[in-house]
Amino acid sequence: MLNQAKPKSNQASVGSVKCENTTLNLLKVNDFVAKAVRDRLPNILVINVCSSPGSGKTTLMQETGKRLRGKINMAVLVGDPETERDAIRMRDVGINALQIVTGGMCHIEAQMIYQALDHIDLTDVDLLFIENVGNLVCPAAFDLGEDVRITLLASTEGDDKPKKYPRMFLTSELMIVSKSDLLPYVPFSVEAVTKDAREVNPDIEVITISSLNGTGMDEWCEWLTAKVAEKKGVLNYEL
């Protein structure tokens, strides 16, 4: 079953010092609201999608929506400091989407998700994506009530990110290496980035994709299908 017991805010990266006598968790309120989000969405798989800006989150959501149309009902909450551009891109391809404008904040917090749930129709939705603000630092600490967190790492960003931003990869169940169509042209090693990510988080899964040429998209959709089935508690949920 999906592991919802440990809030993301309680997970510390390798080398962190834990103070046993600390009684105040500064993210306790956020974790409380995150639990309320989970309680409101007992039958919907919620996936928090994180990455740096420009890694291809929105394009991946668009292509995923096209492939799953008529098979799995999905919706997207999109976080950005300003504008509604990404939500418009989702709606243009027929995906139910709502923009969360953070007003300059570098991450989404659980209370933003809780409030947004009153403004998006989730009737018959199986899968809710939260497209987080592009940032590998702040979003790592905030549990949004998700079942699963994934992190995109584009081939154009360099393969040294897992150990530079360890908490993001520690708190993610899946790392997606995006823009794989550019691998022949950039100094990026999938083997090296996978090794580093698994030294930070031995349990992290890895999928290499290109939203443009379709590489890895079948594997990604199969992964999503399995997670939806797990959330719904059914043995098979066929595409």
C-alpha positions in Angstrom: 0.0 0.0 0.0 1.0 3.6 -0.5 3.0 4.9 2.5 1.3 7.9 4.0 2.6 7.5 7.6 5.6 9.8 7.6 5.2 13.5 6.6 7.8 14.7 4.1 8.8 17.5 6.5 10.2 14.9 9.0 12.6 13.4 6.5 16.2 14.7 6.8 19.0 14.2 4.3 22.1 12.3 5.0 24.4 14.1 7.4 21.7 16.1 9.1 21.8 16.4 12.9 18.7 15.4 14.7 18.0 17.2 18.0 16.1 14.8 20.2 15.1 17.6 22.7 13.4 19.7 20.0 9.7 19.8 20.8 8.5 22.3 18.2 8.1 21.2 14.6 8.0 24.4 12.6 6.1 22.6 9.8 3.5 21.0 12.2 0.7 23.2 11.0 1.4 22.4 7.4 1.5 18.6 8.2 -1.9 18.9 9.9 -3.4 20.6 6.9 -1.7 18.0 4.6 -3.5 15.2 6.6 -6.8 17.1 6.0 -6.1 17.1 2.3 -5.6 13.3 2.3 -8.8 12.9 4.3 -10.7 14.8 1.6 -9.3 12.7 -1.2 -9.5 9.1 0.0 -10.0 7.6 -3.5 -7.9 10.0 -5.7 -4.2 9.4 -6.3 -2.4 12.6 -5.6 1.0 13.2 -7.1 3.2 16.1 -6.2 5.4 16.9 -9.3 8.6 18.8 -8.4 11.6 20.1 -10.4 13.7 23.1 -11.4 12.1 25.6 -13.7 12.1 24.5 -17.3 12.5 20.7 -16.7 9.4 19.9 -18.7 6.7 19.4 -16.0 3.9 21.1 -17.9 4.7 19.3 -21.2 4.8 16.0 -19.4 1.4 16.7 -17.9 0.0 17.6 -21.3 1.3 14.5 -23.0 0.2 12.3 -20.0 -3.3 13.8 -20.3 -3.5 13.0 -24.0 -2.4 9.4 -23.5 -4.7 8.7 -20.5 -7.7 10.5 -22.0 -10.7 8.1 -21.8 -8.7 5.7 -19.6 -7.9 7.5 -16.4 -9.6 10.7 -15.4 -7.0 13.3 -14.3 -6.9 16.9 -13.1 -4.0 19.3 -12.4 -3.4 22.0 -9.8 -0.6 24.2 -11.2 1.6 26.3 -9.0 3.5 29.4 -10.2 4.6 32.7 -8.7 2.6 34.6 -11.3 0.4 34.1 -14.4 -2.1 31.4 -15.4 -0.1 30.3 -18.5 0.5 26.7 -17.5 -3.1 26.1 -16.5 -4.2 27.5 -19.9 -1.8 25.1 -21.6 -3.5 22.2 -19.7 -7.0 23.3 -20.6 -6.0 23.8 -24.3 -5.5 20.0 -24.5 -8.7 19.2 -22.6 -7.2 18.7 -19.0 -9.2 20.0 -16.0 -6.7 22.5 -14.4 -6.7 25.2 -11.8 -3.8 27.7 -11.4 -2.5 28.4 -7.9 -0.7 31.8 -8.0 1.7 32.0 -5.1 2.4 35.7 -5.4 6.1 35.2 -5.4 6.4 32.4 -3.0 8.9 29.7 -4.0 6.7 26.7 -3.1 3.2 25.5 -2.6 1.9 24.9 1.0 -0.8 22.4 2.1 -3.3 25.2 2.9 -3.1 26.4 -0.7 -4.1 22.9 -1.9 -6.9 22.6 0.7 -8.4 25.9 -0.4 -8.0 25.0 -4.1 -10.0 21.8 -3.6 -13.1 24.0 -3.2 -12.6 25.5 -6.7 -11.9 22.5 -8.9 -14.4 19.8 -9.9 -12.9 16.4 -8.9 -16.0 14.4 -9.6 -14.9 11.0 -11.0 -11.3 12.1 -11.0 -8.8 9.2 -10.4 -5.6 11.1 -10.5 -4.7 14.6 -9.3 -1.4 16.1 -10.2 0.0 19.0 -8.2 2.6 20.8 -10.4 4.7 22.5 -7.9 6.7 25.7 -8.3 9.9 25.2 -10.1 12.5 24.8 -7.3 14.5 22.0 -5.9 14.9 23.5 -2.4 11.8 24.9 -0.6 9.1 22.4 -2.0 11.1 19.5 -0.5 10.0 20.4 3.0 6.3 20.8 2.5 3.9 17.8 2.5 1.0 18.7 0.4 -1.1 15.7 1.2 0.2 13.8 -1.7 0.4 10.0 -2.0 3.5 10.2 -4.1 6.2 12.8 -4.9 8.1 12.7 -8.1 11.1 14.9 -9.2 11.9 15.7 -12.8 15.6 16.3 -13.7 16.2 17.4 -17.2 19.2 16.2 -19.1 20.1 19.9 -19.7 20.5 20.6 -16.0 23.5 18.4 -15.4 23.7 15.0 -13.5 25.0 16.3 -10.2 21.7 17.5 -8.7 20.7 14.6 -6.4 23.7 15.3 -4.0 23.4 19.0 -4.3 19.7 19.0 -3.4 19.5 15.8 -1.4 16.3 16.4 0.5 14.2 16.6 -2.7 15.4 13.3 -3.9 15.2 11.7 -0.4 11.5 12.6 -0.2 10.7 11.5 -3.8 9.5 8.0 -4.7 10.4 8.5 -8.4 13.0 10.5 -10.3 12.1 11.2 -14.0 15.1 12.0 -16.2 13.4 14.2 -18.7 14.4 15.5 -22.2 16.1 12.3 -23.0 16.1 13.2 -26.7 18.9 15.7 -25.9 21.1 13.1 -24.2 23.4 12.7 -27.3 24.1 16.5 -27.2 24.7 17.2 -23.5 27.2 16.0 -20.9 24.7 14.1 -18.8 25.0 10.5 -17.6 21.8 8.6 -16.7 23.9 6.0 -14.9 25.8 8.6 -12.8 22.6 10.5 -11.8 20.9 7.2 -10.9 23.8 6.2 -8.8 23.9 9.5 -6.9 20.1 9.5 -6.4 20.1 6.0 -5.0 23.0 6.8 -2.6 20.7 9.6 -1.3 17.5 7.4 -1.4 18.1 3.7 -2.0 14.3 3.2 -2.7 13.9 5.8 -5.5 12.7 4.6 -8.8 14.0 6.0 -12.1 12.3 6.5 -15.5 14.0 8.2 -18.4 11.6 9.9 -20.8 11.1 12.3 -23.7 7.8 14.0 -23.8 8.6 15.0 -27.4 9.5 11.7 -29.0 7.6 9.5 -26.6 10.6 7.6 -25.2 9.7 6.2 -21.8 6.1 7.4 -21.9 4.6 3.9 -22.0 6.6 3.0 -18.9 5.5 6.2 -17.2 1.8 5.6 -17.9 2.1 2.0 -16.7 3.7 3.3 -13.5 0.8 5.7 -13.0 -1.8 3.0 -13.7 -0.3 0.8 -11.1 -0.3 3.6 -8.5 -3.9 4.5 -9.3 -4.9 0.8 -8.8 -2.9 0.7 -5.5 -4.7 3.8 -4.2 -8.1 2.4 -5.2 -7.2 -1.0 -3.7 -7.9 -3.0 -6.8 -5.7 -5.7 -8.3 -6.0 -4.5 -12.0 -6.7 -1.1 -13.5 -6.2 -1.6 -17.2 -5.3 1.2 -19.6 
